[in-house]
Amino acid sequence: MKSHPPSDAKLLMGGVKGLKDAWRLDVLHVEYERLKKIQEQQQQ
C-alpha cells in the first residue's frame, strides 16, 4: 500500500473544488481500480 499526501485526504473528505481537484480525484480512482484488479488476480 502506498501512502498519500494529506492533500489527497482533504480532497476525499472535502470534495472537489475545481478542475485541478477533479483531475487528481480521477488519478486516484484509476490507481484504485488498478490495485483492485491486481488484488483480485492474486486471490484467484
KEZA-852510 format. One record per residue: x, y, z of N, C-alpha, C, O in turn; residue in one letter. Coordinates in steps of 0.05 Angstrom, whole numbers, padded with zeros to 5 digits, always signed. Each point is the difference from the previous one (the first is absolute). Layout:
BEGIN
XYZXYZXYZXYZA;...
// end
This chain:
BEGIN
+00017-00023+00000-00017+00023+00000+00018+00025+00000+00020+00001+00014M;-00028+00018-00029+00015+00024-00003-00012+00022+00018-00024+00001+00003K;+00041+00016+00008-00011+00022+00017-00006+00024-00019+00014+00004-00020S;-00034+00011+00028-00008+00023-00016+00004+00025+00017+00000+00000+00024H;+00005+00023-00038+00003+00025+00015-00026+00009+00013-00022-00009-00008P;+00024+00026+00028-00024+00010+00014-00019+00014-00019-00024+00000+00006P;+00034+00011-00027-00018+00014-00019-00020-00020-00013-00023+00008-00006S;+00031-00033+00002-00018-00020-00011-00022-00007+00020-00023-00003-00008D;+00030+00002+00033-00020-00006+00021-00020+00023+00001-00024-00004+00002A;+00033+00029-00003-00018+00023+00000-00018+00000-00025-00024+00007+00003K;+00035-00015-00025-00016-00002-00025-00023-00020+00003-00022+00005-00007L;+00029-00029+00018-00020-00021+00004-00021+00008+00020-00023-00007-00003L;+00031+00021+00024-00018+00007+00022-00017+00025-00008-00023+00002+00006M;+00036+00017-00019-00013+00026-00005-00013+00002-00027-00017+00018-00004G;+00024-00035-00014-00012+00001-00027+00016+00017-00019+00019+00014+00007G;-00028-00014-00032+00014+00014-00022-00008+00029+00001-00024+00007+00003V;+00044+00011-00005-00006+00029+00000+00009+00013-00026-00004+00024-00004K;+00016-00039-00014+00008+00012-00026+00010-00022-00019-00001-00024+00006G;+00010+00033-00029+00009-00018-00021+00024-00016+00009+00002-00024-00006L;+00017+00037+00020+00024-00014+00009-00008-00023+00020+00012-00021-00002K;-00031+00026+00019-00009-00020+00019-00013-00023-00015+00004-00024+00007D;-00019+00030-00028-00014-00021-00015+00021-00018-00014-00004-00024-00001A;+00025+00036-00010+00021-00015-00013+00013-00019+00021+00005-00023-00006W;+00002+00034+00029+00013-00016+00021-00018-00023+00009+00009-00022+00005R;-00035+00028-00002-00019-00021+00008-00001-00022-00021-00002-00024+00007L;+00003+00031-00032+00000-00019-00022+00025-00018+00001-00001-00024-00004D;+00024+00037+00010+00025-00015+00003-00002-00020+00023+00009-00023-00003V;-00020+00031+00025-00003-00018+00023-00019-00023-00007+00004-00022+00008L;-00025+00028-00023-00020-00020-00007+00013-00021-00019-00004-00024+00004H;+00019+00033-00023+00014-00019-00018+00020-00017+00015+00002-00024-00005V;+00012+00036+00024+00019-00015+00016-00014-00021+00017+00009-00023+00003E;-00032+00030+00008-00016-00018+00016-00010-00024-00017+00003-00023+00009Y;-00013+00029-00032-00010-00022-00018+00023-00019-00007-00004-00024-00002E;+00028+00035-00004+00023-00016-00007+00008-00018+00023+00005-00024-00004R;-00004+00035+00028+00008-00016+00024-00022-00021+00006+00007-00022+00009L;-00032+00029-00012-00022-00018+00005+00002-00024-00019-00004-00023+00008K;+00010+00028-00033+00002-00021-00021+00024-00019+00008-00003-00024-00003K;+00025+00036+00011+00023-00017+00008-00006-00017+00024+00007-00023+00000I;-00021+00034+00019-00008-00015+00024-00018-00023-00007+00002-00022+00011Q;-00022+00027-00028-00018-00021-00008+00015-00023-00015-00007-00023+00004E;+00026+00030-00020+00016-00020-00015+00016-00017+00019+00004-00024-00004Q;+00006+00036+00026+00017-00014+00019-00017-00019+00016+00009-00021+00009Q;-00035+00027-00004-00017-00017+00016-00009-00024-00016-00008-00020+00012Q;+00009+00021-00038-00010-00023-00016+00021-00020-00004-00005-00021-00013Q;
// end
